[in-house]
Amino acid sequence: MSNSSNIFLDLDGTVYVDNIVINNADEQIRRLKNNGFQIYYLTNNTSKNTEYYKSKLKKMNLPISNDSIISPINVIIEWIKKKNYKTIYVLGVEDLKKEIIEKTQVKINSKNAECVIIAFDKELTYKKLEETCKLINNGVPYYLSHIDNYCPTLNGNMPDCGSIGLMIEKTTGKISNGHFGKPSELMTSYIRKIIGDNNKNILVGDRIQTDIAIGKKIGAETVIVCSGEFKKDTEINYNLENTQIHNTLTDFLLTI
């Protein structure tokens, strides 16, 4: 592990909203990369696969490498391999399912499913909900890819995985067995393997309960920005001890 600093950047609401980079953050991210920082992009969004994010960030002229993207997908894949599951059911988009199958060789099928994973499904249908609830009603354990209730867009907030999970929970009367995104112990463990003994880590995000929470868990310097969920004039500033507050990511990066 090199002695260079790691910086973990949330995406939605921090680096960009939809396809719009916030306040020329790309320029500052490139500058830090050129100055020796290792850049990681940390997202909870599972409505797209890893290759989509690599392509999107490249189009935004952001520095990217094979291991730059950290999402619940990485954690799910590692977890499935460790559990040695043969068949699971995934409520999620087709691209997510394809990546999971490709990297784990697991079968995705409701028949003989050993667990259910509920993701951020922009291809959601009632049939999928029925199949999911049927499995859970029959005792199959289920997990959420992440707990965000909504995703910020230029048209306001839209339902995310947490909201889908709440619908399943209300319907079945059964609580999920956990999740794979920020700030879960599974993702915390995944990131700790990346940072190793490096004690200079910075995490920037726009959500207290996910971004700042996992930043504190990994022992990183935490920074919250006001370009997404967090608004310093309206939020109750709890659990923000030793956390910097900046209007945008660019405003913070200019201090480095």
C-alpha positions, -999 to +999 in steps of 0.1 A: +000+000+000+015+034-010+016+063+013-005+085-011-038+098+002-072+082-007-102+104-013-136+087-015-163+107-033-200+101-033-215+106-067-252+115-068-256+149-051-219+153-045-200+150-079-231+154-101-268+154-103-282+134-132-256+141-159-246+175-147-212+179-129-216+202-099-196+235-099-168+222-122-158+195-097-142+175-125-114+201-128-105+198-091-107+160-091-083+158-120-059+182-102-059+160-071-053+129-092-024+146-109-011+155-074-009+119-063-043+113-047-060+080-052-096+087-063-125+064-055-161+069-063-184+056-037-221+051-047-251+033-033-269+033-067-275-002-080-298+008-109-268+006-132-239-018-134-202-010-128-194-006-166-221+020-169-205+041-142-170+037-157-184+049-190-204+078-175-174+091-155-151+088-185-176+110-205-174+135-177-136+135-181-131+122-146-101+101-137-111+064-136-094+030-132-106-006-130-111-004-092-122+032-089-159+024-085-171+011-052-208+002-049-230-024-032-224-045-063-188-052-054-198-061-019-227-083-031-204-102-054-178-108-027-205-119-003-221-144-027-187-160-034-181-163+004-215-178+010-210-201-019-247-196-030-258-216-061-292-199-067-305-165-056-334-142-067-326-106-075-352-079-078-331-055-099-323-043-134-311-068-160-276-052-162-271-058-125-282-094-128-258-100-157-228-086-138-236-107-107-239-139-129-208-131-148-186-125-117-201-152-094-215-179-117-246-180-094-280-188-110-307-161-106-340-179-104-369-179-080-369-217-080-347-230-051-335-195-043-314-194-012-318-157-006-334-126-022-316-094-029-337-063-035-319-035-055-327-002-070-349-015-098-359+011-125-374-019-144-397-028-115-429-046-123-458-060-102-448-095-112-414-090-097-429-078-065-452-108-064-423-132-069-402-115-043-430-115-017-439-152-024-403-162-016-401-141+015-435-153+027-421-188+023-392-181+046-364-171+022-342-145+038-339-111+020-314-083+018-314-048+004-286-036-018-287-003+001-310+017+024-314+051+005-351+059+003-348+083-026-324+093-053-319+130-061-326+142-097-330+175-114-368+168-112-367+162-075-364+130-054-373+097-069-380+063-052-348+043-044-341+009-030-350+018+006-385+027-005-389-005-024-377-024+006-402-006+029-430-017+005-418-053+007-415-051+045-450-037+049-464-063+026-447-094+041-443-082+077-407-093+076-376-072+081-346-075+058-316-094+071-293-064+062-278-045+033-246-041+013-243-004+009-231+026+029-228+025+059-231-013+064-205-034+081-200-054+049-192-023+028-171-009+057-150-041+057-147-039+019-133-004+020-109-012+049-093-038+027-087-011+001-072+014+024-051-011+044-029+008+069-031+041+051-041+066+077-048+095+053-083+091+040-109+116+031-146+110+024-169+135+009-207+131+006-241+147+010-258+124+034-253+121+071-267+086+077-248+069+048-218+089+036-207+105+069-215+074+089-193+051+068-166+078+067-164+077+104-164+039+105-133+037+083-116+065+103-116+090+074-117+128+075-153+135+067-167+163+047-204+170+040-216+192+011-248+211+006-254+202-031-275+171-025-296+159+005-278+179+032-288+215+037-270+233+065-298+258+070-325+232+075-308+200+087-303+192+124-265+190+125-263+158+145-233+135+143-213+161+125-186+164+151-152+167+133-169+169+100-163+199+077-193+215+059-189+230+024-214+243-001-200+221-029-173+195-035-153+221-054-153+245-024-137+218-003-112+205-029-099+240-034-087+239+002-064+209-005 
